[in-house]
Structures are given as C-alpha cells and as structure tokens.
C-alpha cells in the first residue's frame, strides 16, 4: 500500500472510531505511521485529508451498491438498494454522519451523485413497469428521505441513549414508503 492510501485508510479508521468532530491529523499520523509533513504533502491540510476520506467513503458506499446482486424484479431491486444504503449507515454510523455533514456543507461529491442516480434509475425501472403511484422524482425523493431517516436512527442511537433500531422498525420505514410510491395490487387490478 502506498503512502497516500495508507494515510487515507488511517483517516477512515479515525472517522469510523471518533467521528468528524473528533477527527485529528495527530491520530491519523499515529495510525499511518507517517509524519505530519508527509500527511500535508499528500493532502495539503487537515480539511483536505478529511475531504479525501469522505470522498473515499462515498466511493465505498457506491461500490458496495454496484457489487450487490440486485433482483431482476425492479420493486425488489429498489428495496435491496434501500437496504444496502441503510446497512452501510448502520455499520459505519460515524462515517455516514461525516459524509452527510460534508454534503450539507455544500460539497460536490461525484460518488454521491452516482449513488443518487442509481436510485433514480431503479425508480425509473419500476415506473417503466407501470407500478409507480407517484412521479419518478417524488418516488426518488421519498425513498431517499426514508433511507436517510432510517440511517439517522443508527447515527443518533448513542445520543438518544437508546440501542440501534430494531430490524422491524427499519423494515416498517421502508415498507411505509413503498406503500406510498407503489401501486397496490387492488389498484393495479382495477386498471
């Protein structure tokens, strides 16, 4: 592993263990076993390193979604994509929070755009089958919002002093939005 990748991996480890608020170059250099000048040579600043780590986290999220075997049935693929997204946040809540924080600060991250486009494409496949009860944009917004809502339950569990959400709660969030966006069988049968 080259020095750049070693520092980036260390930064992701610090983000995962400490979160964005506690992120420090000192912790990164200790894990990567490099000097501060080496870190700054590769990333320019602490914020440059943090930005690179967050971009890498988005790439990892997008790669995991691409690598996941999706169902040929568009409705199932949409659910699977939702589950993959929430599973990432559940497994890496501090990194997920830092990722969303960076987006809210106005960062443009290509892998985040690609992830959202994959969602829109999955929704479009459902629409192409005539199974969407709302517009593609509305459905994509609702799926995006519900996946982020479920994800924040994992992120905020410690703050709320509660255990992570039960799987049935997460499933209920997903299925509630699916009921809103999908034409129900009785509706489809009457058309």
Secondary structure as the mmCIF struct_conf table of DSSP 4:
data_model
#
loop_
_struct_conf.conf_type_id
_struct_conf.id
_struct_conf.beg_label_comp_id
_struct_conf.beg_label_asym_id
_struct_conf.beg_label_seq_id
_struct_conf.end_label_comp_id
_struct_conf.end_label_asym_id
_struct_conf.end_label_seq_id
HELX_RH_AL_P HELX_RH_AL_P1 UNK A 3 UNK A 18
BEND BEND1 UNK A 20 UNK A 20
TURN_TY1_P TURN_TY1_P1 UNK A 21 UNK A 22
HELX_RH_AL_P HELX_RH_AL_P2 UNK A 25 UNK A 32
TURN_TY1_P TURN_TY1_P2 UNK A 33 UNK A 33
HELX_RH_AL_P HELX_RH_AL_P3 UNK A 36 UNK A 43
BEND BEND2 UNK A 44 UNK A 45
HELX_RH_AL_P HELX_RH_AL_P4 UNK A 46 UNK A 67
BEND BEND3 UNK A 68 UNK A 68
BEND BEND4 UNK A 72 UNK A 73
HELX_RH_AL_P HELX_RH_AL_P5 UNK A 74 UNK A 91
HELX_RH_AL_P HELX_RH_AL_P6 UNK A 93 UNK A 104
TURN_TY1_P TURN_TY1_P3 UNK A 105 UNK A 106
HELX_RH_AL_P HELX_RH_AL_P7 UNK A 110 UNK A 128
TURN_TY1_P TURN_TY1_P4 UNK A 129 UNK A 130
STRN STRN1 UNK A 132 UNK A 132
BEND BEND5 UNK A 133 UNK A 134
HELX_RH_AL_P HELX_RH_AL_P8 UNK A 136 UNK A 155
TURN_TY1_P TURN_TY1_P5 UNK A 156 UNK A 156
HELX_RH_AL_P HELX_RH_AL_P9 UNK A 157 UNK A 160
TURN_TY1_P TURN_TY1_P6 UNK A 161 UNK A 161
BEND BEND6 UNK A 162 UNK A 162
HELX_LH_PP_P HELX_LH_PP_P1 UNK A 163 UNK A 166
HELX_RH_AL_P HELX_RH_AL_P10 UNK A 167 UNK A 181
STRN STRN2 UNK A 182 UNK A 182
HELX_LH_PP_P HELX_LH_PP_P2 UNK A 183 UNK A 184
HELX_RH_AL_P HELX_RH_AL_P11 UNK A 185 UNK A 190
#
